[in-house]
Amino acid sequence: MAEGDGDDDGGPDGGELTYADAGVDIDASEAATAALIGAVGADTEAEGSGSEYAGLLDIGDRYLALATDGVGTKLLVAEALDDYSTVGIDCIAMNVNDLVAAGVRPVAFVDYLAVDEPDERFAEQVGEGLARGAELADMELVGGETAVMPEVVRGLDLAGTCAGLAAKDGVFDGRAEPGDALVGWPSSGIHSNGLTLAREAVTRDHAYADPCPFGGYETLGDALLEPTAIYTDLLDPMREHGVRGAAHVTGGGWTNLERLGGHRYVIDDAFDPQPVFEFVRSEGNVSDEEMYRTFNMGTGFVAAVDPDAAEPLADATDGRVIGRVEAGAADAGADDGASVAIRGLEL
């Protein structure tokens, strides 16, 4: 679909598509999460940890860390293609990557599979994916629960909880400093966030089983099902090179960098987006700003580190220096001054 085709009033009927149009309002979601945390009185940060990605519990000489997440509407693509072989990897990845962003090594995982009716075939596929994800993350699967709830669930839902351990001096401070360099690592594709927008865009004029018009995949659905990258192997190099804080570029896209403090994050050499992102953008007539606020756009993980350590860290991994941290409005005393500048956009 050419830019500007369709109705002028936007939305999913042919005009410019946004994540909110597709059914997910990030601002409303964050407000609801804040209300939940406030209602239960949860303090999700251990004192001095600065973690924005995991709940940390002081257990004496170490922190016990917990993270929980699911696969989201990527499951609808798996259902359409009748292929659940990779969604277990996504479930593992979305959890362990949050622990890695906190500087915590994942050690154990439990899954929760809710179904409308039992099906040994797809349960086996999900299990194989979970086992593969745990292998890639170098951790143990220690159990799980399968619930049959036909009046609550249509098809299936998959989520899990990951536990990790870290020495008290091993967790990241979680706060960048002006002058820091930003090192990034590539994503494998869309990962397991923003799929509501991606699905709405792709299925405007196509089906998941349609041949993929760009290389590497048999169908469009296969491109959307590309498993989320797992970044556990970055933990040791990041610690060795003195990383201050890291960001898992997931829900909220590049605005996740703002979790590292109220600075200005200037990205001038991000990894190129995979072709699937351009297909989503063009088919959904999605603005560039909306794309970068929703998706990882080719870079799945970012760390803030002293400039002298940035190139050595990048050389020790498959990363590269992608930008820098500058003073933002918050550094001058404003209440909210974090921003991200990337490819001519100010997010």
C-alpha positions as CSV (number, residue, x, y, z in Angstrom):
1,M,0.0,0.0,0.0
2,A,1.4,3.4,-1.0
3,E,1.9,6.1,1.6
4,G,-1.3,8.1,2.0
5,D,-3.6,5.5,0.4
6,G,-6.9,4.8,2.1
7,D,-9.2,7.0,4.2
8,D,-8.0,10.3,5.5
9,D,-9.3,9.8,9.0
10,G,-6.7,7.1,10.0
11,G,-7.4,3.9,11.9
12,P,-7.6,0.3,10.8
13,D,-9.9,1.0,7.8
14,G,-7.1,2.0,5.4
15,G,-5.6,5.2,6.7
16,E,-2.6,5.8,8.9
17,L,-2.5,3.0,11.5
18,T,-1.3,3.5,15.1
19,Y,-0.8,1.0,18.0
20,A,-3.8,2.6,19.7
21,D,-5.9,2.1,16.6
22,A,-4.9,-1.5,16.5
23,G,-6.1,-1.9,20.1
24,V,-3.2,-1.2,22.4
25,D,-2.9,2.3,24.0
26,I,0.6,2.3,25.7
27,D,-0.2,5.3,27.9
28,A,-3.4,3.7,29.2
29,S,-1.5,0.5,29.8
30,E,1.2,2.2,31.8
31,A,-1.4,4.0,33.8
32,A,-3.2,0.8,34.6
33,T,0.1,-0.9,35.6
34,A,0.9,2.0,37.9
35,A,-2.5,1.8,39.5
36,L,-2.0,-1.9,40.1
37,I,1.4,-1.4,41.7
38,G,0.0,1.4,43.9
39,A,-3.0,-0.7,45.0
40,V,-0.9,-3.7,46.1
41,G,1.7,-1.4,47.7
42,A,4.5,-3.2,45.7
43,D,8.0,-1.8,45.8
44,T,9.5,-3.3,42.6
45,E,13.0,-1.9,43.2
46,A,15.4,-3.1,45.8
47,E,17.1,-0.3,47.6
48,G,20.0,1.0,45.6
49,S,19.4,-1.4,42.7
50,G,17.9,1.1,40.3
51,S,16.2,-1.8,38.5
52,E,13.4,-1.0,36.1
53,Y,13.2,-4.5,34.7
54,A,12.9,-6.9,37.6
55,G,11.7,-7.2,41.1
56,L,14.8,-7.6,43.4
57,L,14.6,-9.2,46.9
58,D,17.5,-8.9,49.3
59,I,18.3,-12.4,50.5
60,G,21.5,-11.6,52.4
61,D,24.6,-11.7,50.3
62,R,22.7,-11.7,47.0
63,Y,19.6,-10.5,45.3
64,L,16.8,-12.9,44.2
65,A,15.3,-11.4,41.0
66,L,11.9,-12.2,39.5
67,A,10.4,-11.2,36.1
68,T,7.2,-12.3,34.5
69,D,5.9,-11.9,31.0
70,G,4.0,-13.6,28.2
71,V,4.0,-14.0,24.4
72,G,1.1,-11.7,23.7
73,T,-0.8,-11.8,20.4
74,K,2.1,-13.4,18.6
75,L,0.1,-16.5,19.6
76,L,-2.6,-15.6,17.1
77,V,-0.1,-15.8,14.3
78,A,1.0,-19.2,15.5
79,E,-2.6,-20.3,15.7
80,A,-3.2,-19.1,12.1
81,L,-0.2,-21.1,10.8
82,D,-0.8,-24.0,13.1
83,D,2.8,-23.7,14.2
84,Y,3.6,-23.2,17.9
85,S,7.2,-24.4,17.7
86,T,8.9,-21.1,18.4
87,V,6.5,-19.3,20.9
88,G,8.2,-21.1,23.8
89,I,11.5,-19.4,22.9
90,D,9.7,-16.0,22.9
91,C,8.2,-16.7,26.3
92,I,11.7,-17.5,27.7
93,A,13.3,-14.6,25.9
94,M,10.9,-11.9,27.1
95,N,11.6,-12.8,30.7
96,V,15.3,-13.5,30.7
97,N,16.1,-10.4,28.7
98,D,14.5,-8.2,31.4
99,L,16.7,-9.9,34.0
100,V,19.8,-9.4,31.8
101,A,18.9,-5.7,31.6
102,A,19.0,-5.5,35.4
103,G,22.4,-7.3,35.5
104,V,20.9,-10.5,36.8
105,R,21.7,-14.1,35.6
106,P,18.5,-16.1,35.0
107,V,18.6,-19.5,36.7
108,A,15.1,-21.0,36.7
109,F,11.8,-20.7,34.8
110,V,8.2,-21.8,35.4
111,D,5.6,-21.6,32.6
112,Y,1.8,-21.1,32.7
113,L,-0.2,-22.4,29.7
114,A,-3.9,-21.7,29.7
115,V,-6.0,-23.5,27.0
116,D,-9.7,-23.8,26.1
117,E,-9.2,-27.5,25.5
118,P,-6.3,-29.9,25.8
119,D,-4.3,-30.6,22.7
120,E,-1.2,-32.8,23.0
121,R,0.2,-31.7,19.6
122,F,0.5,-28.0,20.3
123,A,1.4,-28.6,23.9
124,E,4.4,-30.7,22.7
125,Q,5.4,-27.9,20.3
126,V,5.2,-25.3,23.1
127,G,7.2,-27.5,25.4
128,E,9.9,-28.0,22.8
129,G,10.2,-24.3,22.3
130,L,10.4,-23.7,26.1
131,A,13.2,-26.3,26.3
132,R,15.1,-24.7,23.4
133,G,14.7,-21.2,25.0
134,A,16.0,-22.4,28.3
135,E,19.0,-24.0,26.6
136,L,19.8,-20.8,24.8
137,A,19.4,-18.8,28.1
138,D,21.5,-21.4,30.0
139,M,19.0,-21.9,32.7
140,E,16.7,-24.6,34.0
141,L,13.0,-25.3,33.5
142,V,11.7,-26.3,36.9
143,G,8.0,-26.8,36.3
144,G,4.8,-25.2,35.2
145,E,1.0,-25.3,35.1
146,T,-1.5,-26.1,32.4
147,A,-5.0,-24.8,33.0
148,V,-8.0,-25.8,31.0
149,M,-10.5,-22.8,31.0
150,P,-12.9,-22.9,28.0
151,E,-15.0,-20.1,29.4
152,V,-12.0,-17.7,29.9
153,V,-9.5,-18.5,27.1
154,R,-10.0,-19.0,23.4
155,G,-7.2,-21.1,22.0
156,L,-4.3,-20.6,24.4
157,D,-2.2,-18.2,26.3
158,L,1.4,-18.6,27.4
159,A,3.3,-16.8,30.1
160,G,6.0,-17.5,32.6
161,T,8.1,-16.4,35.5
162,C,11.9,-16.3,35.6
163,A,14.0,-16.3,38.7
164,G,17.6,-15.0,38.8
165,L,20.4,-14.4,41.2
166,A,23.0,-11.7,41.4
167,A,25.7,-10.6,43.8
168,K,24.9,-7.3,45.3
169,D,27.7,-5.6,43.4
170,G,26.7,-7.4,40.2
171,V,23.4,-5.7,39.4
172,F,23.6,-2.6,37.2
173,D,23.0,0.8,38.7
174,G,20.4,1.3,36.1
175,R,21.2,4.9,35.4
176,A,23.2,6.4,32.5
177,E,25.3,9.5,32.8
178,P,25.7,12.3,30.3
179,G,28.8,11.6,28.3
180,D,28.2,7.8,28.3
181,A,28.4,5.9,25.0
182,L,25.5,3.6,24.0
183,V,26.4,0.1,22.7
184,G,23.7,-1.8,20.9
185,W,23.1,-5.4,19.7
186,P,20.9,-6.5,16.9
187,S,17.4,-7.9,17.2
188,S,16.3,-11.0,15.3
189,G,13.1,-9.2,14.0
190,I,9.9,-7.9,15.5
191,H,10.5,-10.0,18.7
192,S,7.3,-10.5,20.8
193,N,6.0,-7.0,21.2
194,G,4.0,-4.7,19.0
195,L,2.4,-7.7,17.3
196,T,-1.1,-6.2,17.6
197,L,0.0,-3.4,15.3
198,A,2.1,-5.6,13.1
199,R,-0.8,-8.1,12.6
200,E,-3.3,-5.4,11.8
201,A,-1.0,-3.9,9.2
202,V,0.0,-7.1,7.6
203,T,-3.5,-8.5,7.3
204,R,-5.0,-5.4,5.7
205,D,-4.4,-6.8,2.3
206,H,-2.7,-10.1,3.0
207,A,-3.0,-13.4,4.9
208,Y,-0.3,-14.9,7.2
209,A,0.0,-17.8,4.8
210,D,0.8,-15.6,1.8
211,P,4.3,-15.9,0.3
212,C,6.7,-13.6,1.9
213,P,7.8,-10.8,-0.5
214,F,11.2,-10.4,1.1
215,G,13.9,-13.0,1.6
216,G,14.4,-15.5,4.4
217,Y,10.9,-16.7,5.0
218,E,8.4,-18.9,3.2
219,T,5.3,-16.9,4.4
220,L,4.5,-13.6,6.0
221,G,3.5,-15.4,9.2
222,D,6.9,-17.0,9.3
223,A,8.5,-13.6,9.4
224,L,6.3,-12.5,12.3
225,L,7.1,-15.7,14.2
226,E,10.9,-15.2,14.1
227,P,11.9,-16.0,17.7
228,T,13.0,-13.2,20.0
229,A,16.7,-13.0,20.5
230,I,18.1,-14.0,23.9
231,Y,20.9,-11.8,25.3
232,T,22.1,-13.8,28.3
233,D,25.6,-14.1,26.7
234,L,26.0,-10.3,27.1
235,L,26.0,-10.5,31.0
236,D,29.7,-11.3,31.6
237,P,31.1,-8.8,28.9
238,M,28.8,-6.0,30.2
239,R,29.9,-6.6,33.8
240,E,33.6,-6.8,32.7
241,H,33.4,-3.5,30.9
242,G,31.5,-1.6,33.6
243,V,28.1,-1.1,32.1
244,R,26.0,1.3,34.2
245,G,22.6,0.4,32.9
246,A,20.9,-1.5,30.0
247,A,17.6,-1.4,28.2
248,H,15.7,-4.3,26.6
249,V,14.1,-2.6,23.6
250,T,10.6,-4.2,23.8
251,G,7.1,-2.7,24.5
252,G,7.4,1.0,24.0
253,G,10.2,0.7,21.4
254,W,13.0,3.1,21.7
255,T,11.4,5.0,24.6
256,N,12.7,2.2,26.8
257,L,16.0,4.1,26.9
258,E,14.3,6.7,29.0
259,R,14.3,4.1,31.8
260,L,18.0,4.9,32.1
261,G,17.3,8.4,33.4
262,G,16.1,11.8,32.3
263,H,18.7,12.4,29.6
264,R,18.8,12.8,25.9
265,Y,19.7,9.6,24.1
266,V,21.2,10.3,20.6
267,I,21.3,7.3,18.3
268,D,23.3,7.9,15.2
269,D,24.3,4.3,14.1
270,A,21.5,1.9,15.0
271,F,21.3,-1.4,13.3
272,D,19.3,-1.4,10.1
273,P,15.7,-2.6,10.5
274,Q,14.9,-6.0,9.0
275,P,12.7,-5.9,5.9
276,V,9.6,-7.0,8.0
277,F,9.5,-3.6,9.6
278,E,9.3,-1.7,6.3
279,F,6.6,-4.1,5.2
280,V,4.6,-3.4,8.3
281,R,5.2,0.4,7.9
282,S,4.1,0.5,4.3
283,E,1.1,-1.9,4.6
284,G,-0.2,-0.2,7.6
285,N,0.7,3.4,6.5
286,V,2.4,3.6,9.9
287,S,4.4,6.8,10.7
288,D,8.1,6.5,11.3
289,E,7.6,7.9,14.8
290,E,5.0,5.3,15.6
291,M,7.3,2.6,14.3
292,Y,10.1,3.6,16.6
293,R,7.7,4.1,19.6
294,T,6.4,0.5,19.1
295,F,9.2,-1.7,17.7
296,N,12.9,-2.4,18.2
297,M,13.5,-1.5,14.5
298,G,16.5,-3.8,14.3
299,T,18.3,-3.1,17.6
300,G,17.1,-5.3,20.5
301,F,19.3,-4.4,23.4
302,V,21.3,-1.3,24.5
303,A,23.8,-0.6,27.2
304,A,25.2,2.7,28.6
305,V,28.9,2.6,29.4
306,D,31.9,4.8,29.8
307,P,33.1,6.0,26.4
308,D,36.6,4.4,26.9
309,A,35.0,1.0,27.4
310,A,32.4,1.2,24.6
311,E,34.5,-0.1,21.7
312,P,36.1,-2.9,23.7
313,L,32.7,-4.0,24.8
314,A,31.4,-3.9,21.2
315,D,34.5,-5.8,20.0
316,A,34.0,-8.5,22.6
317,T,30.5,-9.1,21.5
318,D,28.5,-8.7,18.3
319,G,27.6,-5.2,19.2
320,R,28.6,-1.7,18.1
321,V,28.6,1.8,19.4
322,I,25.3,3.2,18.3
323,G,25.1,6.6,20.0
324,R,25.7,8.7,23.2
325,V,24.0,10.1,26.2
326,E,23.6,13.9,26.4
327,A,22.3,16.1,29.2
328,G,18.5,16.4,29.0
329,A,16.0,18.8,30.4
330,A,15.8,16.7,33.6
331,D,19.5,17.3,34.2
332,A,18.7,21.0,34.3
333,G,15.9,20.4,36.9
334,A,12.9,19.8,34.8
335,D,10.4,17.1,36.0
336,D,10.4,15.2,32.7
337,G,13.2,15.7,30.3
338,A,14.1,12.3,28.9
339,S,14.0,12.0,25.1
340,V,15.4,9.8,22.3
341,A,16.7,11.2,19.0
342,I,17.0,8.6,16.2
343,R,17.0,8.8,12.4
344,G,15.7,12.4,12.5
345,L,13.0,11.7,15.0
346,E,12.6,13.1,18.5
347,L,10.7,10.6,20.6
